[in-house]
Amino acid sequence: MYVCVCRAVTDGDIREAVEQGCCTMRDLRNTLDVATQCGRCALTAREVLNDALQHLARDIAGAA
Ligand code: FES
């Protein structure tokens, strides 16, 4: 699903960016340009970011 229409960023793009090392909204802005135009997507982008970070933490904990 598209999270940021202005920059054509999907939830998959955000999850992939997290897997590549992004862990803050600043990282996402710098990497994907998400929330850099109208800003309406910022809340949803943050929710997807937090969800992706939780999944990553679970994966790491499960692998240990
Ligand atoms: S929808 Fe993301 S900046 Fe406009």
Backbone and ligand atoms as CSV (ligand in chain L), in Angstrom:
chain,resi,resn,atom,element,x,y,z
A,1,MET,N,N,0.841,-1.186,0.000
A,1,MET,CA,C,0.000,0.000,0.000
A,1,MET,C,C,0.880,1.241,0.000
A,2,TYR,N,N,0.361,2.275,-0.649
A,2,TYR,CA,C,1.111,3.530,-0.646
A,2,TYR,C,C,0.945,4.234,0.686
A,3,VAL,N,N,2.053,4.579,1.302
A,3,VAL,CA,C,2.040,5.351,2.540
A,3,VAL,C,C,2.184,6.830,2.197
A,4,CYS,N,N,3.105,7.134,1.316
A,4,CYS,CA,C,3.367,8.519,0.908
A,4,CYS,C,C,3.059,8.647,-0.584
A,5,VAL,N,N,1.940,9.290,-0.880
A,5,VAL,CA,C,1.521,9.449,-2.274
A,5,VAL,C,C,2.424,10.458,-2.986
A,6,CYS,N,N,2.797,11.502,-2.281
A,6,CYS,CA,C,3.631,12.543,-2.906
A,6,CYS,C,C,4.950,11.987,-3.433
A,7,ARG,N,N,5.538,11.049,-2.685
A,7,ARG,CA,C,6.844,10.501,-3.050
A,7,ARG,C,C,6.781,9.046,-3.500
A,8,ALA,N,N,5.540,8.533,-3.649
A,8,ALA,CA,C,5.331,7.154,-4.121
A,8,ALA,C,C,6.106,6.139,-3.288
A,9,VAL,N,N,5.961,6.255,-1.966
A,9,VAL,CA,C,6.637,5.339,-1.044
A,9,VAL,C,C,5.608,4.367,-0.474
A,10,THR,N,N,5.902,3.082,-0.542
A,10,THR,CA,C,4.992,2.067,-0.029
A,10,THR,C,C,5.454,1.568,1.345
A,11,ASP,N,N,4.566,0.817,1.999
A,11,ASP,CA,C,4.960,0.213,3.277
A,11,ASP,C,C,6.106,-0.773,3.057
A,12,GLY,N,N,6.112,-1.445,1.910
A,12,GLY,CA,C,7.203,-2.364,1.581
A,12,GLY,C,C,8.531,-1.634,1.454
A,13,ASP,N,N,8.487,-0.430,0.876
A,13,ASP,CA,C,9.719,0.363,0.765
A,13,ASP,C,C,10.259,0.700,2.155
A,14,ILE,N,N,9.347,1.049,3.061
A,14,ILE,CA,C,9.769,1.406,4.423
A,14,ILE,C,C,10.346,0.183,5.133
A,15,ARG,N,N,9.659,-0.967,4.997
A,15,ARG,CA,C,10.153,-2.194,5.653
A,15,ARG,C,C,11.531,-2.583,5.109
A,16,GLU,N,N,11.711,-2.438,3.808
A,16,GLU,CA,C,13.008,-2.750,3.209
A,16,GLU,C,C,14.086,-1.794,3.718
A,17,ALA,N,N,13.723,-0.503,3.845
A,17,ALA,CA,C,14.692,0.482,4.351
A,17,ALA,C,C,15.103,0.148,5.778
A,18,VAL,N,N,14.143,-0.333,6.585
A,18,VAL,CA,C,14.467,-0.726,7.965
A,18,VAL,C,C,15.432,-1.908,7.946
A,19,GLU,N,N,15.192,-2.855,7.057
A,19,GLU,CA,C,16.104,-4.008,6.956
A,19,GLU,C,C,17.504,-3.574,6.528
A,20,GLN,N,N,17.570,-2.449,5.800
A,20,GLN,CA,C,18.872,-1.930,5.351
A,20,GLN,C,C,19.527,-1.026,6.393
A,21,GLY,N,N,18.832,-0.795,7.529
A,21,GLY,CA,C,19.464,-0.034,8.606
A,21,GLY,C,C,18.766,1.227,9.058
A,22,CYS,N,N,17.702,1.656,8.362
A,22,CYS,CA,C,16.977,2.841,8.809
A,22,CYS,C,C,16.252,2.531,10.114
A,23,CYS,N,N,16.328,3.428,11.093
A,23,CYS,CA,C,15.626,3.170,12.349
A,23,CYS,C,C,14.957,4.408,12.922
A,24,THR,N,N,14.996,5.510,12.200
A,24,THR,CA,C,14.305,6.722,12.658
A,24,THR,C,C,13.581,7.355,11.471
A,25,MET,N,N,12.656,8.280,11.796
A,25,MET,CA,C,11.970,9.010,10.724
A,25,MET,C,C,12.981,9.838,9.927
A,26,ARG,N,N,13.985,10.356,10.608
A,26,ARG,CA,C,15.017,11.122,9.893
A,26,ARG,C,C,15.704,10.246,8.849
A,27,ASP,N,N,16.011,8.995,9.253
A,27,ASP,CA,C,16.629,8.057,8.307
A,27,ASP,C,C,15.714,7.844,7.104
A,28,LEU,N,N,14.409,7.655,7.383
A,28,LEU,CA,C,13.465,7.409,6.281
A,28,LEU,C,C,13.367,8.615,5.366
A,29,ARG,N,N,13.342,9.798,5.956
A,29,ARG,CA,C,13.282,11.009,5.134
A,29,ARG,C,C,14.514,11.104,4.239
A,30,ASN,N,N,15.671,10.856,4.825
A,30,ASN,CA,C,16.917,10.962,4.057
A,30,ASN,C,C,17.026,9.885,2.981
A,31,THR,N,N,16.474,8.702,3.261
A,31,THR,CA,C,16.622,7.576,2.340
A,31,THR,C,C,15.522,7.552,1.280
A,32,LEU,N,N,14.268,7.779,1.707
A,32,LEU,CA,C,13.133,7.599,0.798
A,32,LEU,C,C,12.417,8.902,0.446
A,33,ASP,N,N,12.762,9.993,1.089
A,33,ASP,CA,C,12.063,11.272,0.915
A,33,ASP,C,C,10.632,11.234,1.446
A,34,VAL,N,N,10.317,10.222,2.266
A,34,VAL,CA,C,8.953,10.126,2.787
A,34,VAL,C,C,8.675,11.317,3.706
A,35,ALA,N,N,7.451,11.843,3.601
A,35,ALA,CA,C,6.990,12.957,4.444
A,35,ALA,C,C,7.775,14.246,4.223
A,36,THR,N,N,8.297,14.428,3.031
A,36,THR,CA,C,9.072,15.649,2.771
A,36,THR,C,C,8.308,16.657,1.920
A,37,GLN,N,N,7.058,16.336,1.572
A,37,GLN,CA,C,6.294,17.303,0.777
A,37,GLN,C,C,5.115,17.826,1.584
A,38,CYS,N,N,3.943,17.177,1.504
A,38,CYS,CA,C,2.778,17.701,2.241
A,38,CYS,C,C,2.807,17.294,3.710
A,39,GLY,N,N,3.458,16.178,4.015
A,39,GLY,CA,C,3.594,15.732,5.395
A,39,GLY,C,C,2.429,14.927,5.940
A,40,ARG,N,N,1.371,14.726,5.156
A,40,ARG,CA,C,0.199,14.002,5.659
A,40,ARG,C,C,0.492,12.539,5.972
A,41,CYS,N,N,1.539,12.004,5.417
A,41,CYS,CA,C,1.859,10.590,5.607
A,41,CYS,C,C,2.726,10.335,6.831
A,42,ALA,N,N,3.156,11.369,7.513
A,42,ALA,CA,C,4.157,11.202,8.572
A,42,ALA,C,C,3.698,10.242,9.668
A,43,LEU,N,N,2.447,10.359,10.101
A,43,LEU,CA,C,1.958,9.499,11.183
A,43,LEU,C,C,1.939,8.036,10.744
A,44,THR,N,N,1.412,7.782,9.551
A,44,THR,CA,C,1.359,6.403,9.048
A,44,THR,C,C,2.761,5.867,8.806
A,45,ALA,N,N,3.624,6.697,8.271
A,45,ALA,CA,C,5.007,6.258,8.040
A,45,ALA,C,C,5.665,5.863,9.353
A,46,ARG,N,N,5.413,6.634,10.407
A,46,ARG,CA,C,5.989,6.324,11.718
A,46,ARG,C,C,5.427,5.003,12.245
A,47,GLU,N,N,4.135,4.771,12.033
A,47,GLU,CA,C,3.531,3.510,12.478
A,47,GLU,C,C,4.154,2.322,11.748
A,48,VAL,N,N,4.339,2.440,10.442
A,48,VAL,CA,C,4.963,1.353,9.676
A,48,VAL,C,C,6.405,1.162,10.129
A,49,LEU,N,N,7.107,2.267,10.362
A,49,LEU,CA,C,8.482,2.195,10.858
A,49,LEU,C,C,8.527,1.435,12.185
A,50,ASN,N,N,7.678,1.812,13.130
A,50,ASN,CA,C,7.681,1.153,14.443
A,50,ASN,C,C,7.328,-0.325,14.319
A,51,ASP,N,N,6.362,-0.639,13.466
A,51,ASP,CA,C,5.978,-2.036,13.272
A,51,ASP,C,C,7.147,-2.835,12.679
A,52,ALA,N,N,7.809,-2.247,11.692
A,52,ALA,CA,C,8.945,-2.933,11.057
A,52,ALA,C,C,10.084,-3.140,12.053
A,53,LEU,N,N,10.325,-2.144,12.913
A,53,LEU,CA,C,11.385,-2.282,13.919
A,53,LEU,C,C,11.041,-3.377,14.924
A,54,GLN,N,N,9.758,-3.473,15.303
A,54,GLN,CA,C,9.345,-4.530,16.234
A,54,GLN,C,C,9.525,-5.904,15.604
A,55,HIS,N,N,9.155,-6.034,14.328
A,55,HIS,CA,C,9.337,-7.313,13.638
A,55,HIS,C,C,10.817,-7.677,13.567
A,56,LEU,N,N,11.648,-6.701,13.262
A,56,LEU,CA,C,13.087,-6.937,13.167
A,56,LEU,C,C,13.643,-7.383,14.529
A,57,ALA,N,N,13.197,-6.725,15.589
A,57,ALA,CA,C,13.659,-7.086,16.942
A,57,ALA,C,C,13.227,-8.516,17.279
A,58,ARG,N,N,12.011,-8.868,16.902
A,58,ARG,CA,C,11.522,-10.236,17.169
A,58,ARG,C,C,12.358,-11.251,16.391
A,59,ASP,N,N,12.651,-10.928,15.136
A,59,ASP,CA,C,13.466,-11.829,14.313
A,59,ASP,C,C,14.844,-12.030,14.930
A,60,ILE,N,N,15.439,-10.936,15.403
A,60,ILE,CA,C,16.767,-11.026,16.012
A,60,ILE,C,C,16.704,-11.830,17.304
A,61,ALA,N,N,15.696,-11.583,18.114
A,61,ALA,CA,C,15.547,-12.318,19.380
A,61,ALA,C,C,15.301,-13.800,19.100
A,62,GLY,N,N,14.546,-14.083,18.050
A,62,GLY,CA,C,14.252,-15.467,17.699
A,62,GLY,C,C,15.473,-16.200,17.173
A,63,ALA,N,N,16.391,-15.467,16.559
A,63,ALA,CA,C,17.586,-16.085,15.991
A,63,ALA,C,C,18.663,-16.319,17.041
A,64,ALA,N,N,18.545,-15.643,18.184
A,64,ALA,CA,C,19.592,-15.749,19.228
A,64,ALA,C,C,19.438,-17.021,20.043
L,1,FES,S1,S,1.866,12.055,1.283
L,1,FES,FE1,FE,3.901,11.980,2.003
L,1,FES,S2,S,4.638,13.998,1.774
L,1,FES,FE2,FE,2.627,14.056,0.972
